[in-house]
Protein backbone atom coordinates (compact mmCIF):
# COMPACT_ATOMS: atom_id res chain seq x y z
CA UNK A 1 0.00 0.00 0.00
CA UNK A 2 1.23 3.48 -0.76
CA UNK A 3 0.21 6.50 1.23
CA UNK A 4 -1.01 9.52 -0.66
CA UNK A 5 1.00 12.64 -0.01
CA UNK A 6 -0.74 15.97 -0.33
CA UNK A 7 0.88 18.42 -2.72
CA UNK A 8 2.79 21.18 -0.98
CA UNK A 9 3.26 24.69 -2.39
CA UNK A 10 5.92 27.19 -1.36
CA UNK A 11 5.34 30.93 -1.23
CA UNK A 12 7.57 31.51 -4.28
CA UNK A 13 5.72 28.87 -6.29
CA UNK A 14 2.36 30.32 -5.28
CA UNK A 15 3.42 33.86 -6.26
CA UNK A 16 4.78 32.56 -9.58
CA UNK A 17 1.43 30.85 -10.23
CA UNK A 18 -0.32 34.23 -9.93
CA UNK A 19 1.67 35.68 -12.83
CA UNK A 20 1.09 39.41 -13.31
CA UNK A 21 -1.45 39.48 -10.47
CA UNK A 22 1.44 40.05 -8.04
CA UNK A 23 3.65 43.01 -8.84
CA UNK A 24 5.02 46.32 -7.66
CA UNK A 25 2.79 49.19 -6.55
CA UNK A 26 1.57 51.43 -9.33
CA UNK A 27 1.14 48.61 -11.83
CA UNK A 28 -2.00 46.79 -12.92
CA UNK A 29 -1.20 43.99 -10.49
CA UNK A 30 -3.87 42.95 -8.02
CA UNK A 31 -1.43 42.44 -5.13
CA UNK A 32 1.90 43.89 -4.16
CA UNK A 33 4.52 41.36 -3.08
CA UNK A 34 4.09 42.62 0.50
CA UNK A 35 0.31 42.09 0.42
CA UNK A 36 0.81 38.61 -1.06
CA UNK A 37 3.24 37.78 1.74
CA UNK A 38 0.80 39.03 4.38
CA UNK A 39 -1.99 36.85 2.97
CA UNK A 40 0.36 33.86 2.84
CA UNK A 41 1.55 34.39 6.41
CA UNK A 42 -2.00 34.67 7.69
CA UNK A 43 -2.88 31.31 6.16
CA UNK A 44 0.47 29.56 6.71
CA UNK A 45 0.91 30.60 10.35
CA UNK A 46 4.66 30.18 10.15
CA UNK A 47 4.77 27.20 7.80
CA UNK A 48 7.07 27.26 4.76
CA UNK A 49 4.62 25.34 2.59
CA UNK A 50 0.85 25.06 2.23
CA UNK A 51 -1.27 22.14 1.16
CA UNK A 52 -3.72 22.34 -1.75
CA UNK A 53 -6.71 23.18 0.47
CA UNK A 54 -4.88 26.15 2.00
CA UNK A 55 -3.78 27.39 -1.42
CA UNK A 56 -7.38 27.17 -2.61
CA UNK A 57 -8.50 29.23 0.40
CA UNK A 58 -5.88 31.89 -0.43
CA UNK A 59 -7.04 31.99 -4.04
CA UNK A 60 -10.67 32.33 -2.88
CA UNK A 61 -9.71 35.27 -0.65
CA UNK A 62 -8.02 36.99 -3.58
CA UNK A 63 -11.03 36.42 -5.86
CA UNK A 64 -13.42 37.81 -3.23
CA UNK A 65 -11.22 40.83 -2.56
CA UNK A 66 -10.87 41.61 -6.27
CA UNK A 67 -14.62 41.31 -6.75
CA UNK A 68 -15.26 43.65 -3.80
CA UNK A 69 -12.64 46.16 -5.01
CA UNK A 70 -14.08 46.13 -8.52
CA UNK A 71 -17.57 46.83 -7.19
CA UNK A 72 -16.22 49.66 -5.03
CA UNK A 73 -14.37 51.21 -7.97
CA UNK A 74 -17.51 51.02 -10.10
CA UNK A 75 -19.48 52.75 -7.35
CA UNK A 76 -16.92 55.53 -7.08
CA UNK A 77 -16.82 56.01 -10.84
CA UNK A 78 -20.61 56.21 -10.91
CA UNK A 79 -20.61 58.89 -8.23
CA UNK A 80 -17.99 60.94 -10.12
CA UNK A 81 -19.98 60.62 -13.36
CA UNK A 82 -23.13 61.97 -11.69
CA UNK A 83 -21.44 65.22 -10.65
C-alpha positions, -999 to 999 in steps of 0.1 A, spaced: 0 0 0 12 35 -8 2 65 12 -10 95 -7 10 126 0 -7 160 -3 9 184 -27 28 212 -10 33 247 -24 59 272 -14 53 309 -12 76 315 -43 57 289 -63 24 303 -53 34 339 -63 48 326 -96 14 308 -102 -3 342 -99 17 357 -128 11 394 -133 -15 395 -105 14 401 -80 37 430 -88 50 463 -77 28 492 -65 16 514 -93 11 486 -118 -20 468 -129 -12 440 -105 -39 430 -80 -14 424 -51 19 439 -42 45 414 -31 41 426 5 3 421 4 8 386 -11 32 378 17 8 390 44 -20 368 30 4 339 28 16 344 64 -20 347 77 -29 313 62 5 296 67 9 306 104 47 302 102 48 272 78 71 273 48 46 253 26 8 251 22 -13 221 12 -37 223 -17 -67 232 5 -49 261 20 -38 274 -14 -74 272 -26 -85 292 4 -59 319 -4 -70 320 -40 -107 323 -29 -97 353 -6 -80 370 -36 -110 364 -59 -134 378 -32 -112 408 -26 -109 416 -63 -146 413 -67 -153 436 -38 -126 462 -50 -141 461 -85 -176 468 -72 -162 497 -50 -144 512 -80 -175 510 -101 -195 527 -74 -169 555 -71 -168 560 -108 -206 562 -109 -206 589 -82 -180 609 -101 -200 606 -134 -231 620 -117 -214 652 -106 
